[in-house]
Amino acid sequence: MQRPQQLRELFSAFAPRVTSGPISHYGGLRQSAETFCEIAPASSAELADALGTAHRHGVPVRIRGQGHCLNGASLPGAGELLVRTERLADVRFEAEGTVTAGGGAVLWDVRDVVERHGFTVPVVNDGHAGPSVAGFVAAGGFGPGSSLHGGFWENVAAVTLVDGTGRLRRVDRDDALFPWLFGAMGQLGVVADATLKLVPLDSANPPPYPTGAGATRQLIATSQELKGPGLDEHERDEQLVWFTLFTPGKRLAVAQARIAALEAAHAGLLDYRRRYVYPIRQRHPVPPLVYPRDEPFFAIGSWGALRLPPGDAAGPLRACAEELTRHAVELGCRRYIQSEATWDVDAYRACFGDETYETLRRLKAQQDPALLLNRGAVFAP
Ligand SMILES: Cc1cc2nc3c(=O)[nH]c(=O)nc-3n(C[C@H](O)[C@H](O)[C@H](O)COP(=O)(O)OP(=O)(O)OC[C@H]3O[C@@H](n4cnc5c(N)ncnc54)[C@H](O)[C@@H]3O)c2cc1C
C-alpha cells in the first residue's frame, strides 16, 4: 500500500492534493480514510491517463461524483487514490437530438442548460440538485419523468468509459456492455461523459437544435456540496435516508404492505414521511443490475429524517436494510441498493441473485483486471 505522499509523487502530472481529515457522503453515515491523495481530471484524456498510471502501479482507485449515495462507495480507503469527477462538467451539443454532458456535471444543472435552449432531459432525480450525470448512471436512475420516459437508461444514447486499465472507449446503446453500466457503481469503469436524449419543451413547436458559439460547449461549475439547493434551512440540517423496492405492478399492494410493516417494525428509526411511488415505463431491455425482468415496474419506498445521530444509527439502519433485502428476495423484487445504506457485499449478491452477480464479476475481470476500481464496494476486497 502506498502512502498518500507517495501517491502525490506518482500522480504529480495530475495536480494531486493530499487531504487530511476524513470526508463523508450525504447523510454523514460513514467516513473515508483520515488522509488520502486526490485528483480531479479535467478531460476524458486526462482521466484515461490517470487510470492508466494507477493500473501500471497497482494503485486502487475510488471514484466520487457528488457523494450522494449512502453506502460509502464514494469514500476513499487507506492507500486509495480518490478521483473526483467535478471538473468533467462540460455540456456539448454535438449531435441533433442529444446533449453530451461530462460525467461530473450535476444532472439538474444539465437540465437547466438545455432548458435555456427549449429542450429538456426528461428523467432526472426527484428532490433537489445533487447526483452527477455519471453518479446517476452508476446508480441506475429514475425520477418523476420515468412514468412517461422510463428509467435513465432509456434516455442515454451512449457513454464514454475509461476502464480499469486506462482504455477510453465509447459504449453505445447496442453495445453488450451498455445495460450493465447502469447500476454498476463504477465497478466496470469510470464514466467520462454521457450522451443524453433531448425532448423539446414544447413538442408542438420544437426549437432548432443549438449550434454556433456559446451553444456548442458550456462548462458547468459543480460544487462539492453534499446537500444541494432546494431544501429549506430546516431540511438541510436533517439526515434524510430512504429505502426503495422495485416491484412489478402485480405485487405492488403486497410490496407496499411490506414497506408499511418495515416502518412499523423500525418505528424509532426515521421520522417517516409520506411514502413514494414512481411508475417506471419500459420500452428497451432493463439493466440487469437495476431490475431482473424486461417489464414496467414501480419504485416504491419509505423515507424520512434519521431520529438518531449518524454515529448511533448504523446498527438500527443495518437491521432495517437487511430486513428489506429479505422482503425483496422473497417477493422477487429488487432494492435500490446502489443508492442506499448498505453494509456488506453479501447484500449485493442477495439483491442481484447469484447469476447476475457472477456475470458482473466476469465483466469486471474484463474491464478492471487488477480489480482496482472501487474495491470492497460490491465484491469482497
Ligand atoms: C436527496 C437525494 C435524492 C435522490 N433522489 C433520487 C431519485 O429521485 N432517483 C434516483 O434514481 N436516485 C436518487 N438519489 C440517489 C442518487 O441518484 C445516487 O445515489 C447517485 O449515485 C448519486 O450520484 P453522485 O454523483 O452523488 O454519486 P456518488 O455518491 O459520488 O457515487 C455513487 C457511486 O457511483 C460511482 N461513480 C460516481 N461517479 C462515477 C463515474 N464518473 N463513473 C463511474 N462511477 C461513478 C461512485 O464510485 C459510487 O460507487 C437521490 C439521492 C439523494 C441524496
The ligand as an SDF file (V2000), in Angstrom:
LIG
                    3D

 53 58  0  0  0  0  0  0  0  0999 V2000
  -31.5360   13.8110   -1.7480 C   0  0  0  0  0  0  0  0  0  0  0  0
  -31.3440   12.6970   -2.7490 C   0  0  0  0  0  0  0  0  0  0  0  0
  -32.3260   12.4210   -3.6770 C   0  0  0  0  0  0  0  0  0  0  0  0
  -32.1690   11.3740   -4.5840 C   0  0  0  0  0  0  0  0  0  0  0  0
  -33.1720   11.1230   -5.4630 N   0  0  0  0  0  0  0  0  0  0  0  0
  -33.0220   10.1400   -6.3600 C   0  0  0  0  0  0  0  0  0  0  0  0
  -34.0290    9.9020   -7.3360 C   0  0  0  0  0  0  0  0  0  0  0  0
  -35.0710   10.5650   -7.3710 O   0  0  0  0  0  0  0  0  0  0  0  0
  -33.8270    8.9130   -8.2380 N   0  0  0  0  0  0  0  0  0  0  0  0
  -32.6810    8.1640   -8.2390 C   0  0  0  0  0  0  0  0  0  0  0  0
  -32.5370    7.3160   -9.1150 O   0  0  0  0  0  0  0  0  0  0  0  0
  -31.7110    8.3570   -7.3280 N   0  0  0  0  0  0  0  0  0  0  0  0
  -31.8660    9.3230   -6.3910 C   0  0  0  0  0  0  0  0  0  0  0  0
  -30.8920    9.5190   -5.4570 N   0  0  0  0  0  0  0  0  0  0  0  0
  -29.7370    8.5970   -5.4350 C   0  0  0  0  0  0  0  0  0  0  0  0
  -28.6230    9.1120   -6.3280 C   0  0  0  0  0  0  0  0  0  0  0  0
  -29.0780    9.2690   -7.6540 O   0  0  0  0  0  0  0  0  0  0  0  0
  -27.4660    8.0990   -6.3410 C   0  0  0  0  0  0  0  0  0  0  0  0
  -27.0110    7.8490   -5.0570 O   0  0  0  0  0  0  0  0  0  0  0  0
  -26.3190    8.5820   -7.2210 C   0  0  0  0  0  0  0  0  0  0  0  0
  -25.3830    7.5370   -7.3720 O   0  0  0  0  0  0  0  0  0  0  0  0
  -25.6240    9.7850   -6.6190 C   0  0  0  0  0  0  0  0  0  0  0  0
  -24.7810   10.3800   -7.5790 O   0  0  0  0  0  0  0  0  0  0  0  0
  -23.4300   11.0570   -7.0920 P   0  0  0  0  0  0  0  0  0  0  0  0
  -22.8840   11.8550   -8.2140 O   0  0  0  0  0  0  0  0  0  0  0  0
  -23.6460   11.7690   -5.8250 O   0  0  0  0  0  0  0  0  0  0  0  0
  -22.5380    9.7610   -6.8950 O   0  0  0  0  0  0  0  0  0  0  0  0
  -21.5670    9.3710   -5.6680 P   0  0  0  0  0  0  0  0  0  0  0  0
  -22.3660    9.2370   -4.4300 O   0  0  0  0  0  0  0  0  0  0  0  0
  -20.4090   10.2780   -5.6440 O   0  0  0  0  0  0  0  0  0  0  0  0
  -21.1400    7.9430   -6.1690 O   0  0  0  0  0  0  0  0  0  0  0  0
  -22.0840    6.8960   -6.2330 C   0  0  0  0  0  0  0  0  0  0  0  0
  -21.4580    5.6820   -6.8950 C   0  0  0  0  0  0  0  0  0  0  0  0
  -21.2120    5.9850   -8.2600 O   0  0  0  0  0  0  0  0  0  0  0  0
  -19.8340    5.8540   -8.5560 C   0  0  0  0  0  0  0  0  0  0  0  0
  -19.4890    6.9090   -9.5000 N   0  0  0  0  0  0  0  0  0  0  0  0
  -19.5680    8.2460   -9.3300 C   0  0  0  0  0  0  0  0  0  0  0  0
  -19.1470    8.8800  -10.4390 N   0  0  0  0  0  0  0  0  0  0  0  0
  -18.8040    7.9180  -11.3300 C   0  0  0  0  0  0  0  0  0  0  0  0
  -18.2790    7.9390  -12.6590 C   0  0  0  0  0  0  0  0  0  0  0  0
  -17.9790    9.0680  -13.2850 N   0  0  0  0  0  0  0  0  0  0  0  0
  -18.0810    6.7530  -13.2840 N   0  0  0  0  0  0  0  0  0  0  0  0
  -18.3490    5.5890  -12.6670 C   0  0  0  0  0  0  0  0  0  0  0  0
  -18.8110    5.5030  -11.4020 N   0  0  0  0  0  0  0  0  0  0  0  0
  -19.0450    6.6580  -10.7470 C   0  0  0  0  0  0  0  0  0  0  0  0
  -19.1290    6.0090   -7.2160 C   0  0  0  0  0  0  0  0  0  0  0  0
  -17.8780    5.3840   -7.2040 O   0  0  0  0  0  0  0  0  0  0  0  0
  -20.1100    5.3190   -6.2930 C   0  0  0  0  0  0  0  0  0  0  0  0
  -19.9630    3.9230   -6.3760 O   0  0  0  0  0  0  0  0  0  0  0  0
  -31.0020   10.5750   -4.5540 C   0  0  0  0  0  0  0  0  0  0  0  0
  -30.0060   10.8600   -3.6210 C   0  0  0  0  0  0  0  0  0  0  0  0
  -30.1710   11.9080   -2.7250 C   0  0  0  0  0  0  0  0  0  0  0  0
  -29.1270   12.1810   -1.7010 C   0  0  0  0  0  0  0  0  0  0  0  0
  1  2  1  0
  2  3  1  0
  2 52  2  0
  3  4  2  0
  4  5  1  0
  4 50  1  0
  5  6  2  0
  6  7  1  0
  6 13  1  0
  7  8  2  0
  7  9  1  0
  9 10  1  0
 10 11  2  0
 10 12  1  0
 12 13  2  0
 13 14  1  0
 14 15  1  0
 14 50  1  0
 15 16  1  0
 16 17  1  0
 16 18  1  0
 18 19  1  0
 18 20  1  0
 20 21  1  0
 20 22  1  0
 22 23  1  0
 23 24  1  0
 24 25  2  0
 24 26  1  0
 24 27  1  0
 27 28  1  0
 28 29  2  0
 28 30  1  0
 28 31  1  0
 31 32  1  0
 32 33  1  0
 33 34  1  0
 33 48  1  0
 34 35  1  0
 35 36  1  0
 35 46  1  0
 36 37  1  0
 36 45  1  0
 37 38  2  0
 38 39  1  0
 39 40  1  0
 39 45  2  0
 40 41  1  0
 40 42  2  0
 42 43  1  0
 43 44  2  0
 44 45  1  0
 46 47  1  0
 46 48  1  0
 48 49  1  0
 50 51  2  0
 51 52  1  0
 52 53  1  0
M  END
$$$$
